[in-house]
Amino acid sequence: MQNNLKTLYKRALDMRTPWVSRWESARRYTMPTVDDDIATLYDATASDAADNLAASIYTLMTPPESLWLNLVPESTSSPDAQRATHILRSHLNDSNFYTTIHQCYMDLVVLGTACLFMSETPIGASSAFSFTSIPMTDIAILPNAVFHTTSMPACEVLERYPTWTPPASVRDAMRNNPEMPLTLVQSLIGTEFTAWLDTDGDIENNIVSTGTFETNPYIIFRWSVTSGELYGRGPVMRALPDIKTANKVVELVLKNATIAVSGIWQADDDGVINLNNINLTPGAIIPKAIGSSGLTPLTSGANFDVSQIILTDLRERIRHALLADRLGLLSEKEMTATEILARNADMMRILGATYGRLLHEFIRPLCDRGLQILARRGLIERIQLNSDAELKYIAPIVQMTAMDDISGGVL
């Protein structure tokens, strides 16, 4: 089993490798970290549009402080379903879900794939759920398998897995330095969970913990998927060529602006003029030899008008790719009912496929795991979606579909 696990882990890393450089490039131009050289970034169009798109998805998919989940039971009584709905919503509202999910939406827009880790809190906490947005560079996936690689201090590993007995190869080092970083791999294949130290040795000698999960705590969802690929593609990834070009154009425009302000000058080397003594300030008097031309400006070959036309076109295409010109809050001006229906129809046409994928890959697994945790704690009766109950999602994007249906599709 351990040999097969190591083979699967290596295969998952190999399949992720081509995506890492794409993620780093997309992230660098939209949400740079402290390690990035921001001095080389000159255009914030993509960053602003990506942030607005993530906020719009949050508004359309995850309305805070409202009932966005409803269970319609088939084999359970209606009061039980209503109680389960209320308790599930209450625990989600009391958790860090609404703050963490926005981080996932940013990953979804920029990288095309996001990972939300849903864990169970200790008894007595205000909520039974705790959420963590895991960077995609720490996640490697295969069909029905997730590998999470993370680095943590040895003392934290011992605290998280108190039954673990460290191998002799690291026991002495951990005793001398409890803060020694350890690379831990946590894998979930089907329902089987295994955590081990990522060393050059065999997995069997470095296993930290094993167990089973009834539901998958790693909720991985994607914006769109190409046939044959495991990882998703987001709007930023599609617009990346235009984003890079716009950044370069702004850089060149700024360099040309510097030349236009300070100028480039020529001077005859006549043995009289001393370039070291020339100070280009207002009112300065610069001596020159009789009959020489002195300082003469060198005309720049750059064309500001052309560069601005190119830059405007690039920015419009970036905003279009990131839905900034098609998706957003309603206009401040008053709109007729027909205009609102037409706008909702456009938004559903744009986000319909993405909504369907998020409902299948994000909302349903989230509810499945939430109901399972609450049932195991004895807070609700055990309810399984599609067998005991039907999930009805009533986010604003679904209400737009309902409004379109009411209109009869005549816009």
TAKA-V904188 format. One record per pair of residues at least 6 apart in sequence whose ideal C-beta (glycine too) atoms are under 7 Angstrom apart, sorted by the first residue. I is the first residue (numbers start at 1). J is the second residue. D is the distance in whole Angstrom. If there is no record, write none. Layout:
i:I j:J d:D
i:I j:J d:D
This chain:
i:2 j:202 d:6
i:2 j:203 d:4
i:2 j:204 d:4
i:5 j:187 d:6
i:5 j:194 d:6
i:5 j:203 d:6
i:6 j:203 d:5
i:8 j:142 d:6
i:8 j:145 d:6
i:8 j:189 d:7
i:9 j:147 d:5
i:9 j:185 d:7
i:9 j:187 d:7
i:11 j:142 d:7
i:12 j:140 d:4
i:12 j:141 d:6
i:12 j:142 d:5
i:12 j:145 d:7
i:12 j:147 d:5
i:13 j:140 d:5
i:15 j:230 d:7
i:16 j:140 d:5
i:19 j:231 d:5
i:20 j:137 d:6
i:22 j:237 d:6
i:23 j:111 d:5
i:23 j:136 d:6
i:23 j:137 d:7
i:25 j:240 d:6
i:26 j:110 d:5
i:26 j:111 d:6
i:26 j:236 d:5
i:26 j:237 d:5
i:26 j:240 d:6
i:27 j:110 d:6
i:27 j:111 d:7
i:28 j:36 d:6
i:29 j:41 d:7
i:29 j:46 d:5
i:29 j:243 d:5
i:29 j:244 d:7
i:29 j:247 d:6
i:30 j:46 d:5
i:30 j:47 d:5
i:30 j:50 d:4
i:30 j:110 d:5
i:30 j:236 d:5
i:31 j:47 d:7
i:31 j:106 d:6
i:31 j:110 d:6
i:32 j:38 d:5
i:32 j:41 d:6
i:41 j:247 d:6
i:42 j:247 d:5
i:42 j:250 d:4
i:42 j:251 d:5
i:42 j:254 d:6
i:43 j:246 d:5
i:43 j:247 d:5
i:43 j:250 d:4
i:45 j:246 d:6
i:45 j:315 d:5
i:45 j:318 d:5
i:45 j:319 d:7
i:46 j:236 d:7
i:46 j:239 d:7
i:46 j:243 d:4
i:46 j:318 d:5
i:49 j:318 d:6
i:49 j:319 d:5
i:49 j:322 d:4
i:49 j:324 d:4
i:50 j:109 d:5
i:50 j:110 d:6
i:50 j:236 d:6
i:50 j:322 d:6
i:52 j:324 d:6
i:52 j:328 d:7
i:53 j:109 d:5
i:53 j:235 d:7
i:53 j:322 d:5
i:53 j:323 d:6
i:53 j:324 d:7
i:53 j:327 d:7
i:54 j:102 d:6
i:54 j:105 d:4
i:54 j:106 d:5
i:54 j:109 d:5
i:56 j:327 d:5
i:56 j:328 d:6
i:57 j:105 d:5
i:58 j:101 d:7
i:58 j:102 d:5
i:58 j:105 d:6
i:59 j:396 d:7
i:60 j:395 d:6
i:60 j:396 d:5
i:60 j:397 d:4
i:61 j:358 d:6
i:61 j:395 d:5
i:61 j:397 d:6
i:62 j:98 d:7
i:62 j:101 d:6
i:63 j:395 d:6
i:63 j:396 d:6
i:64 j:98 d:5
i:67 j:89 d:6
i:67 j:394 d:7
i:68 j:393 d:7
i:68 j:394 d:6
i:68 j:395 d:5
i:69 j:85 d:6
i:69 j:88 d:6
i:69 j:89 d:6
i:69 j:367 d:6
i:69 j:393 d:7
i:70 j:85 d:6
i:70 j:392 d:4
i:70 j:394 d:6
i:71 j:81 d:4
i:71 j:84 d:6
i:71 j:85 d:5
i:71 j:383 d:7
i:71 j:389 d:4
i:71 j:391 d:7
i:72 j:81 d:7
i:72 j:389 d:6
i:72 j:390 d:5
i:72 j:392 d:6
i:73 j:80 d:7
i:73 j:81 d:4
i:73 j:388 d:6
i:73 j:389 d:5
i:74 j:388 d:6
i:74 j:389 d:7
i:74 j:390 d:7
i:75 j:388 d:5
i:76 j:381 d:7
i:76 j:383 d:6
i:76 j:388 d:5
i:76 j:389 d:7
i:80 j:381 d:5
i:81 j:389 d:6
i:83 j:380 d:7
i:84 j:371 d:7
i:84 j:380 d:4
i:84 j:383 d:6
i:87 j:374 d:6
i:87 j:379 d:6
i:87 j:380 d:6
i:88 j:370 d:5
i:88 j:371 d:7
i:88 j:374 d:6
i:91 j:127 d:5
i:91 j:128 d:5
i:91 j:129 d:6
i:91 j:374 d:7
i:92 j:129 d:7
i:92 j:370 d:7
i:94 j:126 d:5
i:94 j:127 d:4
i:95 j:127 d:4
i:95 j:129 d:4
i:95 j:130 d:6
i:95 j:131 d:6
i:96 j:130 d:7
i:96 j:131 d:5
i:97 j:129 d:7
i:97 j:131 d:5
i:100 j:116 d:7
i:100 j:131 d:4
i:100 j:132 d:7
i:100 j:133 d:5
i:101 j:116 d:7
i:103 j:133 d:4
i:104 j:114 d:4
i:104 j:116 d:5
i:104 j:133 d:5
i:107 j:114 d:4
i:107 j:133 d:7
i:107 j:136 d:6
i:108 j:114 d:4
i:108 j:221 d:7
i:108 j:223 d:5
i:108 j:234 d:6
i:109 j:234 d:5
i:109 j:235 d:6
i:109 j:236 d:6
i:110 j:234 d:6
i:110 j:236 d:5
i:111 j:136 d:5
i:111 j:234 d:6
i:112 j:222 d:6
i:112 j:223 d:5
i:112 j:231 d:7
i:112 j:232 d:4
i:112 j:233 d:4
i:112 j:234 d:3
i:112 j:237 d:5
i:113 j:136 d:6
i:113 j:220 d:7
i:113 j:222 d:5
i:113 j:231 d:5
i:113 j:232 d:4
i:114 j:221 d:6
i:115 j:134 d:4
i:115 j:136 d:6
i:115 j:139 d:5
i:115 j:218 d:6
i:115 j:220 d:5
i:116 j:131 d:6
i:116 j:133 d:6
i:116 j:219 d:4
i:117 j:131 d:7
i:117 j:132 d:4
i:117 j:134 d:5
i:117 j:217 d:6
i:117 j:218 d:6
i:118 j:129 d:6
i:118 j:131 d:6
i:118 j:217 d:5
i:118 j:219 d:6
i:118 j:366 d:7
i:118 j:369 d:5
i:119 j:130 d:5
i:119 j:217 d:6
i:120 j:128 d:6
i:120 j:373 d:5
i:121 j:127 d:6
i:121 j:128 d:6
i:121 j:129 d:7
i:121 j:130 d:5
i:128 j:373 d:5
i:128 j:374 d:6
i:128 j:377 d:6
i:129 j:370 d:6
i:129 j:373 d:7
i:134 j:148 d:7
i:138 j:148 d:6
i:138 j:149 d:5
i:138 j:150 d:6
i:139 j:146 d:7
i:139 j:148 d:6
i:140 j:147 d:4
i:141 j:220 d:6
i:141 j:230 d:6
i:144 j:189 d:7
i:144 j:190 d:6
i:145 j:187 d:7
i:145 j:189 d:5
i:146 j:187 d:7
i:146 j:188 d:5
i:146 j:218 d:5
i:146 j:220 d:7
i:147 j:185 d:6
i:147 j:187 d:5
i:148 j:186 d:5
i:148 j:218 d:7
i:149 j:183 d:7
i:149 j:185 d:5
i:149 j:198 d:7
i:150 j:184 d:6
i:151 j:181 d:5
i:151 j:182 d:7
i:151 j:183 d:5
i:152 j:182 d:6
i:152 j:184 d:6
i:153 j:178 d:7
i:153 j:179 d:5
i:153 j:180 d:7
i:153 j:181 d:6
i:154 j:174 d:4
i:154 j:178 d:6
i:154 j:180 d:5
i:154 j:182 d:5
i:155 j:178 d:4
i:155 j:179 d:7
i:157 j:182 d:6
i:157 j:184 d:6
i:157 j:208 d:7
i:158 j:164 d:7
i:161 j:195 d:7
i:161 j:208 d:5
i:161 j:209 d:5
i:164 j:208 d:5
i:164 j:209 d:6
i:166 j:174 d:6
i:167 j:205 d:6
i:167 j:206 d:6
i:173 j:180 d:6
i:174 j:180 d:6
i:182 j:197 d:6
i:183 j:197 d:7
i:183 j:198 d:4
i:184 j:195 d:6
i:184 j:197 d:6
i:184 j:198 d:7
i:184 j:208 d:7
i:185 j:195 d:7
i:185 j:196 d:6
i:185 j:198 d:5
i:186 j:195 d:5
i:187 j:194 d:5
i:188 j:213 d:6
i:188 j:216 d:6
i:188 j:218 d:6
i:191 j:212 d:5
i:191 j:213 d:5
i:191 j:214 d:7
i:192 j:212 d:6
i:193 j:210 d:7
i:193 j:211 d:5
i:193 j:212 d:6
i:193 j:213 d:6
i:194 j:207 d:7
i:194 j:210 d:5
i:195 j:208 d:4
i:195 j:209 d:5
i:196 j:203 d:5
i:196 j:206 d:5
i:196 j:207 d:5
i:196 j:208 d:6
i:197 j:206 d:4
i:197 j:208 d:6
i:199 j:206 d:6
i:214 j:372 d:5
i:215 j:368 d:5
i:215 j:369 d:4
i:215 j:372 d:5
i:216 j:365 d:6
i:217 j:369 d:7
i:219 j:362 d:6
i:219 j:365 d:5
i:219 j:366 d:6
i:220 j:361 d:7
i:221 j:358 d:6
i:221 j:361 d:4
i:221 j:362 d:4
i:222 j:232 d:3
i:222 j:357 d:6
i:222 j:361 d:7
i:223 j:232 d:5
i:223 j:233 d:7
i:223 j:234 d:4
i:223 j:354 d:6
i:224 j:232 d:6
i:224 j:233 d:5
i:224 j:353 d:7
i:224 j:354 d:7
i:225 j:232 d:5
i:226 j:233 d:6
i:235 j:321 d:5
i:235 j:322 d:5
i:235 j:323 d:7
i:236 j:322 d:7
i:238 j:321 d:6
i:239 j:318 d:5
i:239 j:321 d:4
i:239 j:322 d:6
i:242 j:314 d:5
i:242 j:317 d:5
i:242 j:318 d:5
i:243 j:318 d:6
i:245 j:314 d:6
i:246 j:311 d:6
i:246 j:314 d:4
i:246 j:315 d:6
i:246 j:318 d:6
i:249 j:307 d:6
i:249 j:310 d:6
i:249 j:311 d:5
i:249 j:314 d:7
i:250 j:311 d:7
i:252 j:307 d:7
i:253 j:307 d:5
i:253 j:311 d:7
i:256 j:300 d:6
i:256 j:302 d:4
i:256 j:304 d:7
i:259 j:300 d:5
i:260 j:300 d:7
i:263 j:297 d:5
i:264 j:298 d:4
i:265 j:295 d:5
i:265 j:296 d:7
i:265 j:297 d:6
i:265 j:298 d:7
i:266 j:296 d:5
i:266 j:298 d:6
i:267 j:273 d:6
i:267 j:275 d:6
i:267 j:294 d:7
i:267 j:295 d:5
i:268 j:292 d:5
i:268 j:293 d:6
i:270 j:289 d:5
i:270 j:292 d:5
i:272 j:289 d:4
i:273 j:287 d:7
i:273 j:288 d:6
i:273 j:289 d:7
i:278 j:286 d:6
i:286 j:294 d:7
i:286 j:295 d:6
i:288 j:294 d:4
i:319 j:325 d:5
i:323 j:350 d:6
i:326 j:346 d:7
i:326 j:350 d:6
i:327 j:347 d:6
i:327 j:350 d:6
i:338 j:411 d:7
i:341 j:403 d:6
i:341 j:404 d:7
i:341 j:407 d:5
i:341 j:411 d:6
i:342 j:411 d:5
i:344 j:400 d:4
i:344 j:403 d:6
i:344 j:404 d:6
i:345 j:404 d:5
i:345 j:411 d:6
i:347 j:400 d:6
i:348 j:400 d:6
i:348 j:401 d:6
i:348 j:404 d:6
i:351 j:397 d:6
i:355 j:397 d:5
i:359 j:393 d:6
i:363 j:393 d:6
i:364 j:385 d:7
i:364 j:391 d:6
i:367 j:385 d:6
i:367 j:391 d:6
i:368 j:385 d:6
i:371 j:383 d:5
i:374 j:380 d:5
i:375 j:381 d:7
i:375 j:382 d:4
i:375 j:383 d:7
i:383 j:389 d:5
i:385 j:391 d:5
